[in-house]
Amino acid sequence: MASKPWTAPRPGRPILTGIRVVELATVVAAPSCAAVLADLGASVIKIERLGVGDTWRLDRAHLTPDSAWGGGPHFANNNRGKQSIQLDIKDPVHLEALKTLLSTADVFVTNVRSKALDRSGLGYPALSKEFPSLVYAILSAWGLDGPRMDDPGYDVGAFWAAAGLQDFSKPTDGGHVGQFPPALGDHLTAMQLVAGIALALFHRQITGEGQLVDASLLRSGIWGMAYPMLNVACAPGQKFVREPRTQHYRPSFNSYKCSDGGWLQLLGLQAERFMPLLSRALMLEPSATQGLNNTQIIALFDGIFASRPLRYWEERLRTEGVWFQRVTPLDEVLCEPQAQSALNRVSWASFPVVACPVRMSCSDQHGPAGPPPQAGEHTAHALLAAGVSEGAVTKIMRDREQARSKL
């Protein structure tokens, strides 16, 4: 059992070197959490179902038809640096092998719904008794309590639609909701789970005790919406007042469209400081906006910005000391010099994978430990190394081959 105190790695090695993680999860949210743990040095063993494995391997697989790991780019991004074992946890022999593997683990990461985990004997109440030093990390849509705790859900529902972000994305009350950036809530909630696991490991280092770490897409979305949410909370019974761009509360903190279709986001939060600078950049007299309300000022600025291309205004704003950011098209972000630290160019893929967003000064290694695994490629080796009997491993491998033959 992984109850021995964790020894910090030597300087220069990833911070989680020596930590073993067992992942029973699919799609994006929990697997991306485990991918970050692998980036930070943990040894991560992914449990996949017999046959095809994690069905997320098939997502956009046509973009990487010759991938060595047998899957698409999104599977690669969220499963780099892991080992893969294929098991059928409904089979008693397979389940017992998983329990043996968990006895060697420091962290268990899952996004399986709690009812299904309880039925399999893998719920937190059961595993915490069997493995008291295990950090049990679960990522769910709605959380582990409340009336919707057992409901299915993805981040587009629990994070985007239920937490108010989708409604907030409408430009007007009658407008269409904005398009959801796929897996946005998954990746943000995954980092919250990473933080919780780190704190739980710190707590275990002191007490020797494992614990439950619970992150949810809904709570993540509401945390992200804290600013507008508190504004609503302070006005009970009043309807949320939407603020269109043309009526923004601060013209120097608004976005504007240029003649070539490019957009600029101004960053002049301190209006008293930036409005005079902005007026000079737009070649306006200091008195040009006096007596005008915000809607009128924005209409005036709209007409001026629309008269010239983006590059012209970038130079003008920079010259006058106005803070701004060009609204960068998504396909151009990959080429931005400042964005390169957020990407990992790897030898095993023709595309960059998104880097772990957190860096540690104790280590200069922040990239993926290696490529994603083929489905089940480490099954026999990892199970035998964990102490699973040769007879059980032989059965598991036979079951795996039978499932693969049916694909």
N, C-alpha and C positions, 0 to 999 in steps of 0.2 A: 504493500500500500504506500502511496506517495505522501507519507506523513512526516518524513524527515525534513528538517529545515532546509530551505533553499539557500544555496550559496551563490552570492553574486558573482557574475562572470569576471574574468580578468579584464582590465582596461583595454578598450579597443574592440571587444567582442560585443555583439548585440545584447541588449539589456535582459532579454528573456531566454538567453541561452541556458539550457538545462530544464526548462519548463516543458512538460508534455501536455498537449491538448488533444482531446478526442471530440470530434465534431460529428453530430448527427443532425444534418440540416440540408436544405435545398434552396434553390433560387439564389437570392442576392444577399439579404440582410445579415443573417447569421454567418453564412460562408464568408462574406467580406470582412466581418469582424475577425474570424479565424485567419484570414489571409493577412491582415495587419499584424496579428500575433506572430505569424510565421515570419513576416518581414522583420519583426523585432527580435527574432532569434528562437522562438518557440518551435518545438517539433510538433507538427499538427498531423493527426491521422483522421482522415475523412471517411466516415461510414456511408457507403452508397448501397442502394438496393441491388438485388441480383438482376442480371440482364443488362439493360442500357445504363444503369447507374443513376446518378442525378439527372433528371430529365432536362435540367437547365443546360446540359451539354449541347442540346439540340438547338438552343436559341441562337439564331443568326449563324448557324454552322456553315451555311453556304458561303459565308465570307472567308472562311478558313478551311477549304475542302481538304487540304493536305496537312492539317495540323497533326503533330505527333501525339497529342493528348486526346484526340478524337472528340473535338467539340469546337464551339464558337469562341469569339474573342471575349464575350462577357463571362463565360465560364472561366476562361483563362485568367481574366483580371481578378476574379473573386476566389480563385482556387490555386493560385501560384504557390509553389514552394511546399505543397502538402504531399502526404502519402495517401493512398486510397485502398480501402478494404471493402469488399462487397459481402454483405450479410443479409439474411432474412430474419429479422428480429422476432417474427412470429414462430420460428422454429426454435425449440428449447435448446438444442445444441448451439445454434448460432447466438442465441441470447446469452447463454452462459459464457460463450467466447467473448462477447462484448463486455460482460461483467468482469471477466478476467483482465481484459484490456483496461477497463476503467480503474481496476485496482492499482494500475501502474501510473495513472494519470494525475495531473495536478488540477486540470480544468476540463469540464464538460460543457460544450457549447451546443445549443439546440434551438430550433424554431418549430419543432413539432408541437402541436397543440397539447395542453396539459392533460386532457382527458385520455388521449391516446397514449401518452407517456405513462400515466398511472395504470392503464390496462396492461401495459407491457412490463410493469415493475420498474420503470425507468423514471418515475416521477421523483420530485425532490424529497418528499417524506421518506420514501423507501431508500433511495440512494444515500441520503444524508446519514441514515442509520448504518448502512453497510460500509460507507466510505466517509467517515466524519471529517476528514481533512480535505475532501474534494470541493473545489469551487464550482458551483453549479450555475451556469449562466444561460438564461433563457430569454429569447427575443420573441415577442408576440405582437399581434396587431393591437389588441385592446387592453393588455395587462392581465394580471392573474386574479383580479377581483372585479366586482361590478356586474351589472346585468348582461353585459355583452362579452364577458371573459371567454366564453366558449365559441363565439362566432368566428367564422373564417374572415380573412381580410388581407389585403395587400396595402402597400403604402399609398397607392392612388385613392384608396378608400379611407383608411384610418388616419393617415398623415395629411393627405391633401384635401379630401372632401370633408371629413369629420372634424378636423381641427380648425376649419375656417379659412385655410389658405386658398381653396378653390373659389369660394365666394369673394374673398378679398381681391382676387385677380381680375374681377370684372371691372372695366373702366367706368361703368355707370350702373345704376341699379337694374336697368333693362338690358345691359350689354351681355355679350357672351363671356363665359368663364374662360380663363387662359388655359393653354395647353400644359399638361403636367410633364415636367422633365422626368423621363423614366428613371426609376430607382433612386430618385433624390432622397426620399424619406428613408429608404433602406440604408443608404450609405451614411447618412447623418446619424441614424439610430445605432448603426453598427459601431460608430466611434464612441457613442455613449456607453455601449456595452463593453468596449475595450477599456474605457476609463473605470467602469465598475469592477471589471475583472482585476485590473491593476490594484485598485484599493483593497479588494478582497484578498489578493495575494499578500499585500502588505500587512493586512490584519492577521492572516494566517502565519506570517513570519513571526509575529509577536505572540500569538495565542496558540498556534497549532491547529486552529479550527477552520474548517471550510464554511461556506455559507451560500445562500441563494443570492444571485445577482439577476435582477429583473428589469429589462428595458422594454418599452412598448412604442410602437409607431405613433399611437395617439398622443401619449405624453410627450414624445419628441416634437410632434407638430405643434402642440399647445405651448411647449417651452419656446419654440421658435417664434410663435405668435404672441409672446408675452407683452410686447409694447402695445399693439392695438387691442389685445385682449383686456389689458388693465384699463385702457381708456373706456372700453365698453363697461367693464365692471364698476367703474366709478360713476356711471350714469344709468343706474338700474331703471328699467322700464322705458328707456328712450331708444329709439331706433338708431342703429349704426348709420352714421352719416358718411357716405362715400365721397371721396375727394378726387374728382377727375383731374387729369394733368393740367387742363386749362384753368383750373381754380386752385392750383397748388398753394399751400399756405406760405411758401417761401420761393419766389421766382428765381432766386440765386441758387436754389437747391433742386431745380427742376430739370427736365430733359427737353432737348430741342432738336428739330429735324433740319438738316442742311439741304442745300439745293441739289446735291447729288444723291440724296436719299440716306446719307449717313446720319447717325444720331450722336449727340453729345449729352452726357450726364454731368451737370454742374454740381460742385461739391461745396458751395458757399453756404454752409450751415449758419455761419455768423453773418447775417445779412448786413449789419451795420459796417462790417469790415469789407465785405466782398461786393456790395452793390456799387460803390464808387468805382472799384476796379473793373467791374463788369460794364458799367456805363462807358468807361474809357475804351474798353476792348470793342464795344459795339459802336464807338464813335458818336456817342450821345452827349448832349450837354448835361451837366450835373442836375439841372432842374427838370430834365425831360420826364422823369417819372413822378415828380412831385404832384400830389393831389390825385394820383391814379390809384385804384384798388388793385389787388393782386391779379384779378382776371384781366384787367386792362393792360397791366404791365406785361403779363405773359403774352397777350395778343401782340403787343408792340415788339417784344423780343422774338416771337415766332416769325414775324414778317422780316425782321433783319437777318436772323439766322438762315431763313429760307432763300436769301438773296445770294449766298456764296457757298462754295463747297466746303466739306468738312476740313480738309487740310488747311484751308485758309483760316478757318476759325480756330483750329488747334494752335496755329502760330500766333494769332492775335491774343488768344487767351493766355498762352504761355508767356508772351511778352509782357502782358499787364499783370501777371502774377495771380490770375484767376485759377483756382483749383478746378479740375475737371477730369473726366475719363471718357474716352471714346467708347461707345457701345460696340464691343468687339463681336463680330459675327462668329458663331460657334466654330465654323471651319477654319477660322483664322487664329483661334486661341492656340492651336497646336503649334503655330509658327512664331508666337510671341516669345521674345527672348526671356522675359520675366517668368513665363509659364514653364520653362524647361525644367526647373527644379521640381515641378509637380508631376513630371513624367519620368518613367524609367524606360530607356531604350535597352532591350534585351536581345541576346543572341538567338533565342529560341522562337522569336515571333517577328513577323514583318511589320508589326504595329507597336506603338508604345503602350505600356500598361500604366495606369494611373498610380502614382507613388503614394506610399503611406504619408498622410498629411502632417504627421508628427515626427520630429527629429530629436535625437538624444545626443547630447554633447559627449557622452561617455563612449560613443561608438561612431565610426565613420561608415558603417554599413547600414543602409536604410532601404536597400532595394530588395526585390524578391530573392528568396533563397534558391529558387530554381523554377523550372516550368511546372505547370499543373500536371497531375498524374493521369495516366490512362485509367479507365474504370477498373478498379480492383487489382491493379498491378502489384501491389504490395501485400496482398491478402495473406499468403502463406508465410512470408518472411516476418511480417509484423506480428502476426498472431503467435507464431512459434517463439519469437523473441519475448513476447509478453508472458509466456508460460502456458499457453493453450496446448492441450495434449495433441500428439501427432494423429491419433485416431479422429479427434474432433476436426482438426485441420483438413485431414483427408476427406471427411464427409463434406465439409464446407466447400472445398475446392471442387468436389464432384457435383454438388448442387449448383455451384457457380457455372460450371461448364454446361450443365444441362439447361440452365436458364439462357446462357449465351447461344446455345444451339437453336433456340426457338426464335431468335430475333430475325 
